Amino acid sequence: MATVRATGGHAPSVLIRLIGGQYVIEGRSGTISLPPDHRALLAVLAEYRGRLIDKATIENKVWGPGGSPKVNRFDVVMKETRTKLCEAMGLATNQGTRLIENPRHAGYRVNAELIGYDVWQLRDLLGRARTAHADDKYTALAEAVEKYTGPYLADFQQDWARPEARGLARGVFGALVQLAGLETDLERAALRLDHAAELDPVDSLVCRRRMQTYAELGRIADVRICYQQFTEHLKQRGTKVDAQTTALYRELVDMAEA
């Protein structure tokens, strides 16, 4: 995604939430819920972060191939969405073109000087963590996973939304695995790995790390539960546990029973 235009260090005046099924605009004047068409429009604009997107592309992404199902539907939804943003900011409704811009009629974009998204914040934190060191890396990762309150664009049926949602979940999964390795407390490390396993229950590396962490904590019952759950998830997908994971499980259980 393109880098957002610099904000000069100022926080945006409103925040659009698209993670965890909230679908709201939060501003100084309160919180406003977003109906399906309006949330879809804002989601498309979020993914183009700072880049212009033309009307035909927006219509295709919001309503599918063939564009808007009703005459002038795009114009209506755009106007209503701008109005909702103005309401959240406490602005007059005629200021809407400042919030969703259409410079020289070349395309649409969100004014990132005034509007922020929870998904932008999360992605920025993941990006910061990639180049950070020590404490700053831990802080960025921890803040990122805290912002992930549930799937991104959870109930969207549009094809373009699915890979974006999977990509964000995968980024959070990676952050949790990294955090587990940075934790100095084993119980906290186990919690990070448990959360990672919720996002990807068939990752063999996470399964092995969970079992090892449980064993170090003396939680052998959890070692067994972890392996059984891992086995069941793989079975549902028509595959079997790899030899390395099975060998580690047997080793840990045999050591505990010796």
DOMARPA-759538 format. One record per residue (C-alpha): residue number from 1; residue in three letters; x, y, z. Coordinates in steps of 0.001 Angstrom, whole numbers. Layout:
REM residues N
+-----+------+---------+---------+---------+
| seq | type |      xx |      yy |      zz |
+-----+------+---------+---------+---------+
| NUM |  ala |       X |       Y |       Z |
...
+-----+------+---------+---------+---------+
REM end
This chain:
REM residues 258
+-----+------+---------+---------+---------+
| seq | type |      xx |      yy |      zz |
+-----+------+---------+---------+---------+
|   1 |  met |       0 |       0 |       0 |
|   2 |  ala |    1126 |    3561 |    -627 |
|   3 |  thr |    2536 |    5566 |    2243 |
|   4 |  val |      85 |    8035 |    3688 |
|   5 |  arg |     782 |   11717 |    3308 |
|   6 |  ala |    2604 |   13194 |    6266 |
|   7 |  thr |     382 |   14460 |    9031 |
|   8 |  gly |    2926 |   16788 |   10584 |
|   9 |  gly |    2745 |   14873 |   13844 |
|  10 |  his |    -914 |   15708 |   14474 |
|  11 |  ala |   -3393 |   12957 |   15311 |
|  12 |  pro |   -6343 |   12645 |   12912 |
|  13 |  ser |   -9613 |   14208 |   14047 |
|  14 |  val |  -11654 |   11035 |   13461 |
|  15 |  leu |  -10884 |    7325 |   13565 |
|  16 |  ile |  -12653 |    4794 |   11348 |
|  17 |  arg |  -12810 |    1311 |   12849 |
|  18 |  leu |  -13016 |   -1673 |   10501 |
|  19 |  ile |  -11358 |   -4327 |   12692 |
|  20 |  gly |  -13381 |   -6683 |   14865 |
|  21 |  gly |  -16730 |   -5960 |   13231 |
|  22 |  gln |  -17182 |   -2545 |   14863 |
|  23 |  tyr |  -17676 |    -430 |   11700 |
|  24 |  val |  -17923 |    2985 |   13308 |
|  25 |  ile |  -16556 |    6505 |   12979 |
|  26 |  glu |  -15219 |    7943 |   16234 |
|  27 |  gly |  -14842 |   11708 |   16480 |
|  28 |  arg |  -15042 |   14626 |   18835 |
|  29 |  ser |  -18829 |   14676 |   18419 |
|  30 |  gly |  -19291 |   10981 |   19278 |
|  31 |  thr |  -19457 |    7592 |   17607 |
|  32 |  ile |  -21443 |    6982 |   14420 |
|  33 |  ser |  -22290 |    3527 |   13084 |
|  34 |  leu |  -21724 |    2687 |    9428 |
|  35 |  pro |  -24344 |     909 |    7256 |
|  36 |  pro |  -23002 |   -1730 |    4811 |
|  37 |  asp |  -22535 |     471 |    1711 |
|  38 |  his |  -20841 |    3230 |    3694 |
|  39 |  arg |  -18458 |     863 |    5462 |
|  40 |  ala |  -17599 |    -757 |    2126 |
|  41 |  leu |  -16802 |    2620 |     577 |
|  42 |  leu |  -14559 |    3574 |    3503 |
|  43 |  ala |  -12895 |     159 |    3425 |
|  44 |  val |  -12007 |     544 |    -247 |
|  45 |  leu |  -10574 |    3999 |     439 |
|  46 |  ala |   -8607 |    2574 |    3365 |
|  47 |  glu |   -6903 |      41 |    1126 |
|  48 |  tyr |   -5864 |    2776 |   -1325 |
|  49 |  arg |   -4373 |    4805 |    1516 |
|  50 |  gly |   -3331 |    8097 |       5 |
|  51 |  arg |   -3730 |    6985 |   -3612 |
|  52 |  leu |   -6509 |    8181 |   -5889 |
|  53 |  ile |   -9145 |    5647 |   -6921 |
|  54 |  asp |  -11623 |    6314 |   -9704 |
|  55 |  lys |  -15396 |    6023 |   -9428 |
|  56 |  ala |  -15690 |    2914 |  -11638 |
|  57 |  thr |  -13155 |    1007 |   -9526 |
|  58 |  ile |  -14920 |    1973 |   -6313 |
|  59 |  glu |  -18277 |     858 |   -7705 |
|  60 |  asn |  -16807 |   -2465 |   -8777 |
|  61 |  lys |  -15240 |   -3078 |   -5362 |
|  62 |  val |  -18272 |   -1964 |   -3354 |
|  63 |  trp |  -21052 |   -3531 |   -5427 |
|  64 |  gly |  -19254 |   -6098 |   -7539 |
|  65 |  pro |  -18818 |   -6446 |  -11325 |
|  66 |  gly |  -21200 |   -4213 |  -13187 |
|  67 |  gly |  -20971 |   -1397 |  -10651 |
|  68 |  ser |  -23695 |     262 |   -8633 |
|  69 |  pro |  -27040 |   -1594 |   -8633 |
|  70 |  lys |  -29033 |    1631 |   -8711 |
|  71 |  val |  -28748 |    4806 |  -10698 |
|  72 |  asn |  -26775 |    7445 |   -8763 |
|  73 |  arg |  -26193 |    5045 |   -5867 |
|  74 |  phe |  -22517 |    5947 |   -5794 |
|  75 |  asp |  -23272 |    9664 |   -5483 |
|  76 |  val |  -25787 |    9048 |   -2702 |
|  77 |  val |  -23443 |    6828 |    -675 |
|  78 |  met |  -20510 |    9208 |   -1160 |
|  79 |  lys |  -22582 |   12179 |       3 |
|  80 |  glu |  -23979 |   10319 |    3012 |
|  81 |  thr |  -20541 |    9032 |    4016 |
|  82 |  arg |  -19076 |   12509 |    3830 |
|  83 |  thr |  -21974 |   13756 |    5944 |
|  84 |  lys |  -21330 |   11110 |    8602 |
|  85 |  leu |  -17660 |   12097 |    8735 |
|  86 |  cys |  -18628 |   15745 |    9134 |
|  87 |  glu |  -21036 |   14863 |   11928 |
|  88 |  ala |  -18350 |   12923 |   13777 |
|  89 |  met |  -15970 |   15869 |   13484 |
|  90 |  gly |  -18556 |   18506 |   14361 |
|  91 |  leu |  -18223 |   20181 |   10964 |
|  92 |  ala |  -20871 |   21644 |    8688 |
|  93 |  thr |  -21994 |   19033 |    6166 |
|  94 |  asn |  -20777 |   21164 |    3264 |
|  95 |  gln |  -17217 |   20429 |    4406 |
|  96 |  gly |  -17453 |   16799 |    3292 |
|  97 |  thr |  -15317 |   17292 |     196 |
|  98 |  arg |  -12411 |   18189 |    2489 |
|  99 |  leu |  -12668 |   14767 |    4120 |
| 100 |  ile |  -13076 |   12548 |    1073 |
| 101 |  glu |  -11257 |   14467 |   -1608 |
| 102 |  asn |  -11662 |   14386 |   -5379 |
| 103 |  pro |   -8798 |   16590 |   -6584 |
| 104 |  arg |   -9276 |   17829 |  -10152 |
| 105 |  his |  -11952 |   15106 |  -10486 |
| 106 |  ala |   -9094 |   12628 |  -10965 |
| 107 |  gly |  -10278 |   10182 |   -8315 |
| 108 |  tyr |  -11152 |    9866 |   -4641 |
| 109 |  arg |   -9038 |    9565 |   -1504 |
| 110 |  val |   -9423 |   10022 |    2224 |
| 111 |  asn |   -7819 |   13144 |    3662 |
| 112 |  ala |   -5280 |   11457 |    5940 |
| 113 |  glu |   -4513 |   14783 |    7630 |
| 114 |  leu |   -7963 |   14605 |    9242 |
| 115 |  ile |   -9008 |   10945 |    9087 |
| 116 |  gly |   -7340 |    7833 |   10464 |
| 117 |  tyr |   -8136 |    4117 |   10405 |
| 118 |  asp |   -7531 |    1421 |   12984 |
| 119 |  val |   -6116 |    -794 |   10224 |
| 120 |  trp |   -3592 |    1897 |    9276 |
| 121 |  gln |   -2492 |    2154 |   12894 |
| 122 |  leu |   -2051 |   -1592 |   13171 |
| 123 |  arg |    -112 |   -1890 |    9924 |
| 124 |  asp |    2104 |    1041 |   10903 |
| 125 |  leu |    2928 |    -644 |   14214 |
| 126 |  leu |    3812 |   -3883 |   12447 |
| 127 |  gly |    6009 |   -1899 |   10067 |
| 128 |  arg |    7702 |     -88 |   12947 |
| 129 |  ala |    8402 |   -3382 |   14681 |
| 130 |  arg |   10210 |   -4738 |   11616 |
| 131 |  thr |   13003 |   -2166 |   11944 |
| 132 |  ala |   12900 |   -1528 |   15697 |
| 133 |  his |   15216 |   -2921 |   18328 |
| 134 |  ala |   14724 |   -4349 |   21816 |
| 135 |  asp |   12124 |   -2507 |   23905 |
| 136 |  asp |   10701 |    -499 |   21009 |
| 137 |  lys |   10139 |   -3689 |   19014 |
| 138 |  tyr |    8305 |   -5272 |   21941 |
| 139 |  thr |    6174 |   -2167 |   22459 |
| 140 |  ala |    5215 |   -1909 |   18785 |
| 141 |  leu |    4331 |   -5601 |   18569 |
| 142 |  ala |    2312 |   -5508 |   21793 |
| 143 |  glu |     367 |   -2431 |   20673 |
| 144 |  ala |    -301 |   -4018 |   17300 |
| 145 |  val |   -1786 |   -7239 |   18660 |
| 146 |  glu |   -3853 |   -5252 |   21160 |
| 147 |  lys |   -5470 |   -3376 |   18283 |
| 148 |  tyr |   -6472 |   -6633 |   16611 |
| 149 |  thr |   -9830 |   -7124 |   18334 |
| 150 |  gly |  -11131 |   -9552 |   15711 |
| 151 |  pro |  -11057 |  -10181 |   11960 |
| 152 |  tyr |  -10599 |   -7262 |    9598 |
| 153 |  leu |  -13634 |   -6681 |    7339 |
| 154 |  ala |  -15201 |   -9687 |    9036 |
| 155 |  asp |  -18520 |   -9900 |    7188 |
| 156 |  phe |  -17424 |   -8524 |    3820 |
| 157 |  gln |  -18377 |  -10722 |     873 |
| 158 |  gln |  -16315 |   -8838 |   -1712 |
| 159 |  asp |  -13469 |  -10893 |   -3193 |
| 160 |  trp |  -10879 |   -8148 |   -2721 |
| 161 |  ala |  -11482 |   -8025 |    1034 |
| 162 |  arg |  -10536 |  -11638 |    1784 |
| 163 |  pro |   -6809 |  -11475 |     988 |
| 164 |  glu |   -6545 |   -8166 |    2856 |
| 165 |  ala |   -8173 |   -9738 |    5913 |
| 166 |  arg |   -5956 |  -12828 |    5703 |
| 167 |  gly |   -2849 |  -10707 |    5276 |
| 168 |  leu |   -3615 |   -8641 |    8360 |
| 169 |  ala |   -4361 |  -11754 |   10429 |
| 170 |  arg |   -1078 |  -13278 |    9265 |
| 171 |  gly |     789 |  -10146 |   10294 |
| 172 |  val |    -746 |  -10301 |   13764 |
| 173 |  phe |      43 |  -14028 |   13942 |
| 174 |  gly |    3699 |  -13254 |   13238 |
| 175 |  ala |    3686 |  -10497 |   15848 |
| 176 |  leu |    2360 |  -12890 |   18483 |
| 177 |  val |    5044 |  -15467 |   17687 |
| 178 |  gln |    7729 |  -12781 |   17960 |
| 179 |  leu |    6275 |  -11515 |   21238 |
| 180 |  ala |    6324 |  -15028 |   22687 |
| 181 |  gly |   10046 |  -15158 |   21991 |
| 182 |  leu |   10598 |  -11764 |   23638 |
| 183 |  glu |    8610 |  -12499 |   26795 |
| 184 |  thr |   10684 |  -13155 |   29924 |
| 185 |  asp |    7697 |  -14686 |   31718 |
| 186 |  leu |    6739 |  -18169 |   30505 |
| 187 |  glu |    3069 |  -17758 |   31368 |
| 188 |  arg |    2879 |  -14644 |   29192 |
| 189 |  ala |    4754 |  -16442 |   26438 |
| 190 |  ala |    2217 |  -19268 |   26606 |
| 191 |  leu |    -650 |  -16785 |   26313 |
| 192 |  arg |     938 |  -15212 |   23227 |
| 193 |  leu |    1312 |  -18624 |   21604 |
| 194 |  asp |   -2248 |  -19586 |   22529 |
| 195 |  his |   -3484 |  -16453 |   20785 |
| 196 |  ala |   -1341 |  -17255 |   17737 |
| 197 |  ala |   -2831 |  -20760 |   17608 |
| 198 |  glu |   -6325 |  -19256 |   17538 |
| 199 |  leu |   -5363 |  -17408 |   14352 |
| 200 |  asp |   -3639 |  -20427 |   12780 |
| 201 |  pro |   -4457 |  -23717 |   14527 |
| 202 |  val |   -2424 |  -25844 |   12085 |
| 203 |  asp |     968 |  -24144 |   12323 |
| 204 |  ser |    3347 |  -26898 |   13431 |
| 205 |  leu |    6049 |  -24552 |   14731 |
| 206 |  val |    3587 |  -22823 |   17053 |
| 207 |  cys |    2262 |  -26191 |   18217 |
| 208 |  arg |    5786 |  -27325 |   19125 |
| 209 |  arg |    6599 |  -24076 |   20890 |
| 210 |  arg |    3358 |  -24254 |   22856 |
| 211 |  met |    4087 |  -27798 |   23973 |
| 212 |  gln |    7639 |  -26903 |   24986 |
| 213 |  thr |    6452 |  -23876 |   26937 |
| 214 |  tyr |    3745 |  -25876 |   28698 |
| 215 |  ala |    6312 |  -28552 |   29594 |
| 216 |  glu |    8664 |  -25947 |   31075 |
| 217 |  leu |    5748 |  -24693 |   33162 |
| 218 |  gly |    4964 |  -28226 |   34300 |
| 219 |  arg |    1594 |  -28159 |   32535 |
| 220 |  ile |    1742 |  -31612 |   30975 |
| 221 |  ala |   -2037 |  -31837 |   30705 |
| 222 |  asp |   -1892 |  -28791 |   28439 |
| 223 |  val |     818 |  -30447 |   26355 |
| 224 |  arg |   -1578 |  -33313 |   25697 |
| 225 |  ile |   -4511 |  -30995 |   24968 |
| 226 |  cys |   -2407 |  -28914 |   22572 |
| 227 |  tyr |   -1310 |  -31974 |   20612 |
| 228 |  gln |   -4820 |  -33429 |   20514 |
| 229 |  gln |   -6316 |  -30157 |   19268 |
| 230 |  phe |   -3567 |  -29813 |   16663 |
| 231 |  thr |   -4214 |  -33359 |   15470 |
| 232 |  glu |   -7953 |  -32749 |   15209 |
| 233 |  his |   -7549 |  -29521 |   13241 |
| 234 |  leu |   -5254 |  -31256 |   10765 |
| 235 |  lys |   -7645 |  -34188 |   10477 |
| 236 |  gln |  -10455 |  -31803 |    9553 |
| 237 |  arg |   -8244 |  -30565 |    6709 |
| 238 |  gly |   -7421 |  -34054 |    5519 |
| 239 |  thr |   -3804 |  -34202 |    6666 |
| 240 |  lys |   -1703 |  -35668 |    9478 |
| 241 |  val |     708 |  -34420 |   12120 |
| 242 |  asp |    4311 |  -34172 |   10954 |
| 243 |  ala |    6901 |  -36529 |   12415 |
| 244 |  gln |    8851 |  -33748 |   14174 |
| 245 |  thr |    5829 |  -32556 |   16148 |
| 246 |  thr |    4813 |  -36110 |   17098 |
| 247 |  ala |    8377 |  -36917 |   18229 |
| 248 |  leu |    8503 |  -33811 |   20429 |
| 249 |  tyr |    5116 |  -34626 |   21963 |
| 250 |  arg |    6201 |  -38138 |   22876 |
| 251 |  glu |    9497 |  -36873 |   24269 |
| 252 |  leu |    7817 |  -34298 |   26498 |
| 253 |  val |    5188 |  -36739 |   27770 |
| 254 |  asp |    7754 |  -39497 |   28386 |
| 255 |  met |    9979 |  -37083 |   30341 |
| 256 |  ala |    7055 |  -36045 |   32520 |
| 257 |  glu |    6084 |  -39632 |   33237 |
| 258 |  ala |    9628 |  -40846 |   33942 |
+-----+------+---------+---------+---------+
REM end
